[in-house]
Amino acid sequence: MSKYFLTTAIDYSNGDPHLGQAMEKIGADCIARYRRLRGDDVHFLMGMDEHSQSVVQAAEDNGVDPQVWVDRMAERFADFWARLHCSHDDWIRTTEPRHARSVQALLSRIQEHNPDDLFLGEYEGLYCIGCEEFKQDSQIVDGHCGEHPTLELKETKEANHFFRLSRYGDRLLALITSGEFSVEPAIRRNEVLRLIESGLQDISISRSRFPWGIPFPGDPDHTVYVWFDALINYLSGTGFPDPGYDKLWPADLHIIGKGISRFHCVIWPAMLMAAEMPLPKQVWAHGYVQWEGTKMSKTAGTGVSLGSAIERHGPDPLRYFLMREIGFESDGNFTWDRFDERYKADLADGLGNLASRVLAMLGKYRDGRVSDAPADTTLDASGSEVMARYQALMDDLDLRGGAEAAWSLVSAGNLFVAQTAPWALAKAGQDAELDSALTSLARCLYRLAVLVSPFMPEKSDELWSALGQEGTAAAARWQDLAKPPVIGAQTTKGAALFPKTNTA
């Protein structure tokens, strides 16, 4: 069993989660569930970034202490991710003592191994409170931050502790180019390489007279800069610096949004190199969910609320829609019309219809019992081909492709029903042919329950139970998909997996 340590970006505690953040968590959860299916020992980390200036502002606006505010937000975020069936193994908050210990320990390691990489200096520049970052000229568009065009950049000048990022440009180029430090997809890797080639500047890693944060070691007048603090959460989740943290570290995969690739693909690996620690194996920077062509954003107030999106058709259909329609690489638009269309075509009329018809025929013609008749070679071959394609795509983190592969088996199953017409076989008394068709379709549904489980864990379990299987689809053995153990199973036809609604 191989270790697989997977993380998502931790979210600012300055307002409710939005659809873009949900897409990241759902995508990472799909990967975690798929890796568990394949037998990996998965450790999936999510959490909250609580030491930002925007958090202090949100707390002031709501008339509460920052700690009260972040406690409230942590509960709010955790509730949303539970509603969306996220299966994380740990929940890290940057206000936790274990995280403060990790931050202090990493800075101490840098001071020990490369003391010249930390120095005092004065910084003057334009600061974006939305990004919690001093902006370089290349990041400013028409006088505004490219990520938060509705916010005013603030001219800031202060004495800070600095990190000598400029020292690590050549090493980063070599590591990324060779693939030893993998940055994906290729479009993001090329962006990061161009950024490094343009020259790296030393960065401020503390804020003076800003009490909401982790004290900078040896300088009580400074707190650790929020992004330097936040990145270290990935180590905090391993137990660093306590013995045994290296059972998880290095991370196998960081899932992030493309807007923070500079922090994760440049600053974070440089920090680790300065501390003489292993780098994460891979960073995947996904695109954005857009609403009418605009990035979903709490700051700008654009887009539909996450709560209303969940309530539209339920959490599992939303999970499926985001992965199938938006994907996990480029930007994509969310619209109610497309959500409704996908629900009707792919779920209600696709998988739901196939399951309903097969289970109904098993009940009507065989009292729900799956016979030991030989399976149809054509449908079985389709299932085997889909499994291989699905595995290759999911291994490559192509979640849209994985969903498409699974739904090609839905299409094959529905086509098989139309071509074999089990009702006609029953009427003609062709019992052997009818048993073969129904066994083949039961095997098809077994495979689908497992393949669909990373995307729709709740609905896949409903189908799993209807097929007379024990436990959950997620606990199935991957090798059983080659010959689904459905013979003798007592199936039942319950309520529709995806009921027709007024909107679909």
N, C-alpha and C positions, 0 to 999 in steps of 0.2 A: 504494500500500500504506500503510495507516494504522497508526501506532504504537498499541499497546495494552499498557500497563504495569499488570500485575495482581499483587496481593500477598495473602498470607494473614497472619494473626496468627502471631508467632513463639512457640514453645512453651517453657515452663519446663523446665529440665533437672533436674527433681526426681523423675523416675520414668518408667517406660515410657509411651508414648502410649496413649490409650484411644480407644474407638469414637467419642466425640464429636469429638475432634481429627481422627480419620480422616475423618469426614463432611465437615468443613470443607475438608480438603486435597483430597478427592475432588471435592467440588463446585467448588472453584476450578479443579481440573485439567480438569473437564468444560467449564468456561467457556473456559479457555485453549485446549483442543483445538477447541472450536467456533469460536472467533475465528480460529484458524489455518485451519480449513476455509474460512472466509469470506474468507480472503486477508489478514488483518491481520498486521502485524509484531509478534508477541507477545513480551513479556519478562515472565516469570513468576518471582516471587521468593518463596522460602520460607526458613525458618531457625530459629534457636534463641535464646532469651532466657536468658542465662547469669549475670546479675549479681544474682540475687535472694537474699534471706535464706534462703529455702527451699532454695536450692541449697547454701548453706553448711551448713545443717542436714543435708541429705541426705549431703553429703560426710563430715561428722563421724560420722554414723550408720554409714557404711560404712568408716570409718577411712582415708580417703584425702584428699589435697589437693584443693581445689575445682577446680583446672585439670584434674587427672587425672579427676575425676568428670565434668566437662562434656565433656571429650574422649570419654569412654566413652558418655555419653548422646547426644552428637551423632551418633556412629557408629550407635548403636541406633536413633535416630529415622530417620536417613537410610536404614537398612536396611528399616524398615517402609514408608517412603514409596516406596522402589524396588519392594518386593513388591507394592504397590498401584498400580504403573505411573504414579506422579506424574511429570509431564514438565516440572518447573521448570527454568528456565534459569540460576538462580543460587541459592546456598545461603549465607545470611548468618548469621554468629555474632557476638554482641555482645562477645565477647572478642577479636575480630580487630582489628588495628591500623587497618584502613580504617574500621571503625565508630567507634573512639575518636576518629579525626580528624574524622569527621562531627559527632559530639557536641560536641566542642570548637568546631568551626567554627560550628555553629548557635547555641551560647551566645554566641560572639563577635559574631555578627550581631545578636542581640537586644541585647547591650550597646552595639553601635554605633548601631543604629537607634532603639531605645527603652530607654535605660539605666534609666529609672525603673521598668521592668517587672520588674527583678530587685532584690531587697533582702534584708537580713538581718533575721531575726526569731526569735521563740521559738514553738515549736509544742507543744501539749499535747493529746492525744487518744487514742482507742482505735485500735490498729493490728491489722489482720488479716494474719497472715503468709501465708495462702492467697492473698489478693488482692495482697499487698505494697502495702497502701494504708491510710492513715488514714481511718476511717469517720465519715461524718456521721450525725446522728441519724436521718435519713430512710432510711439504709441498714442500720440495726440493728433486728433483730426478736427480741424476747424476750431481749435482752442478747447476741445473737450476730449475726455477719455473715449477711446473707440468702443469699449465695453459698456460704458455708462454715459451716453451722450446727453442725458437729461441733467446730469450733475455738474456743478461748477467745480473746477479744479482749484485747490487752495494753495496759495504760495506759502511754503513752510521753510523755516530756517532754524536748525537746532544742532547742538553738539550730540553726537551719537557714537556708539560702538559700531565698527564696520567689519565686514567679512571680505577677505581678499579673493573675490570671485574671479578676478582677471587672471589669476594664476592657473586656472583649470581649463581654459578654453581648448588648448591643443589636445589635452588628454580626453576631454569630452568628445571632441570631433572624432578621435581615433576609436573610442569605445562605441559610439553610435554608428559610425560608418562600418565598422567591422561586424556589428550586430551583437557584440558582447553585452552591450546595454541596448536593449531593443525598444525603439520608439515606433509605435504604430498608431494608425495606418500610415502609409507612405506619405500622404499629403502633409500630415503633421510632422513626420520625421524631417521632411525637406524644409519645412518652416523653421524647425528648431536648428537645423544645420545652418541655414542662412543667418539666423539670429546669432549663432556662435561665431560664424565667419565674419560678421560685421564688427566684432570686438565686444568683449564683456567688460563691464565696469564693476568696480568694487561697490558693495551694497551696504546700506545701513541695516543693522540688525537689532537696534534698540530704539526706544522712545523715551525721552526725558520728561519727568514730571507727569507721567501718565500712570496712575496707580492701579488701574484695572488690568493686571497682567502678572506674569511670573517675574520676580525680581531677577535682574541680571547678576550673575555671580560676581561678587566682589564690588558691586556698585549699586547700592540701595536707591540711588536717585534715578535709576533707569529700570525699565521693564523690557523684557524680550519682545522684539517686534513680532506682531501677530502672525505673519507668514512663516517666520523662522520657527516660532513656537508651534504653529499648526502642523507643519510638515513632519515634526517629530512624533506626532500621534501614531504613525505607523510602527515606530519602535516601541512606543508606550504599550501598544497592544500585544507585544511579545514578552513583556515583563522586564525589558531592558531597564537598568543595567544588571539585574539579578542573574545569577547563574541559570543557564538553561534557555535563555532568550533565543539562542541560536538554533534551537529546535524549530523555530518558525522563521527566523530571519536568515537569509534575505527573502523579501516578499517575492512571490512568483508573478504577481500582477497587480499594478495600480490602475484602477479605472478612474478617469477624470474627464472633465469637460475641456474642450479645446482652448478655452479662454485662460486656463491656468497651466498650460503646457510649459511656459517659461519657468514657473516655480518647480514643477515636478521633473522636468527633463534637463534643466540647467542648474538651478540653485540647489535642489535637493541632492542630486548625485555629487555635486561639488562639496556640499556639507559633509556627506558621508566619506568622500575621499580625504577631506581634511582631518576627519576623525579616524581615518584608516580603518574603515568598515566596509563590508561588501555592499555593492549596489543592488537595488531591486533588479529582477531579471527582465521585466517588461513593463512599459507604461502604454496604456491604450487611451487615446484622447478622442472621445466621441464628439459628434456635432451637436447642434441645438434643436430643440423643439421650437417651432415658430408658430405664431398666431397671426394670420394675415400678413405673412412676410416679415414679422418682427420677432426677435428673440423673446422667449418667455423670461420675465424678470420681475422680481419683487420691487426693485428700485423704480422701474419705469411704470409698474402697475399694469402691464399688458397681459393679455391672455385670459383664458378661462381658469376658474379655480379648480384645484385638484379635487376638492370634495365633490363638485358637480360632475367632474369627469368620472369619478368612481361610481357615483350614483346613477349615471346614465344607463349602463348595462351591467354593472357589477365590477369588482376588482379584476377578476380573471380576463374578461373581455378587454378591459383597458390594458392590461399587461400584454396580451396578444397583439392588440392594435398598435401599440407603440413600437413593439419589436418588428412587426411585419410591415407596417406602413412607413414608419420613420426610419427604422433600422438603427444601427449602432456605429455608423461611420460619418455620414454627411448630415447636413441640416435637412429638416423635413417639416412640412406644414401639418398642423393639427386642425381639422375642421369637424364640426358635428356631422356634416353630410357624409364625409368619408368614414367616420367612425360608425355611423348607422349602416352604411353600405357594407362595410367589412363584417359587421355583426350579422347582418342578414345573410350575405352570400357565403362567407367562410364558416360561420359558427352555426346559425340557425338552420340554413339550408344545406350546409356542408357537413361538418362533423356531427352536429346534432341530428340531422336527418338520417345520416348513415347509421348512427348508433340506434336511433329509434326504430328504424326499419328492421335492422338485423335482430335486435333484442325482441321485437314484436314477433318476428317469424320464428325465432327459436321457441318463444313461448307458445305460439299457436300450433306449430307443427311437431315440436319435440318436448313439450312441457318444460321448456327452458334448459334442457340438458344438452351439453355438447357431446356429440358422438365421437367415436374413434375412427371415423371414416378418413381416408387419405385426403389431404388438402389438394386443392387445384394448383397445379404447378405454375400457371401464369400469374395468379395473384400472389402466390408465395414468392415468385421471382421478383415481382414488383416490390414486395416488402423487403427483400434482401438488398435490392439495389438502392432503395430509399435509405435503409439503415446505413449503408456504406457512405452514401452521399451526405447524409445528415451528420455522421461522425466527422467526416473531413471538414465540413463547413463549421461545425461547432468548435472543433479543435482550433480553427483559424479565427475564432471569435466573430464569425459572420452569422450573427443571430437572425438577421432577416433571411439569409439563405437557408439556415437551419429550419426556420418556420416554414418556408416555402417547400422545402424537401418533405417535411412531415405532411403538409397539405396536399402534396402530389399523391400521397398514399390515400388520403381522403377521396380524392378524385378517382383513383384507381378502384377503390372499394365501391363507390357509387356506380361507376361504370360496370363493374362486375355484377352488381345487383341487376342492373338493367339488361345485361347480356344473358345472364343465366336464368333470370325470372323464376326465382324459387317458388313462387305461387303457382306458376304453370307446371313446374316439376311435381309439386304436391298434387295438383289436380289430375295430372296424368299418371300418378302412382309410381313415378320414377324415384323410389326411395333412396337408392344408392347415390344417384346424382344429387338429390336434395341434401342428403347428409354431407356429402363432399362440399357442396356450396356453402352450407351453414357453418361447417367446421372451418372452412377457409376464411369466411367472414369474421368468425369469432377470433381467429388468429390475427386477422388484420386489425380488429379493434384492440386486442391485447397490445400489439405493437404500438398502435396510436396512443393508447393510454400512457405508455412509457415515454414515447418521443415527445408527447405534448406536455408532460409533467413539468419540465423546467419553465415553460411559458405559462401554463395554467394549472397550478398544483391542486387547487380545490376541485375544479371540474374534472381533471384527470382521475382524481380519487373517486368521484361519483361514478365515472365510467368503470373504473377498476372494480368497485363494489358491485355494480350491475353485472359484471362479467363473472361474479362469484369468486373473486380473488380475495385473499386475506391481506391485512396490512394496508400498505399504500403503494401506489404505482412507483413512487420515488425509491422505494426499497427493493424494487425488482432487480434481479440479477441481469446485467447487460447481456451475458452470454445466452440467457434464456430467450432473447429475441430471435435467435436463429431458428428455434423450434418452440414457439410459445406453448406453455403447458396448460392448455385449456380443456383437454379431453376429460370428460366427466364433470366439468364445472356446472353448477346450478346457477343459471343466469336469471335475472329479473328485469322487467321493464318498469322503471319508476317514472318519475316526472321528467319532462323534457329537460335536456341539458341546457339548452338555450331557448327559453320561451320567446315566442314572437311578442314584440312590444309595439306601442303606438308609434315609436320612432323608427322601428325596423320591421 
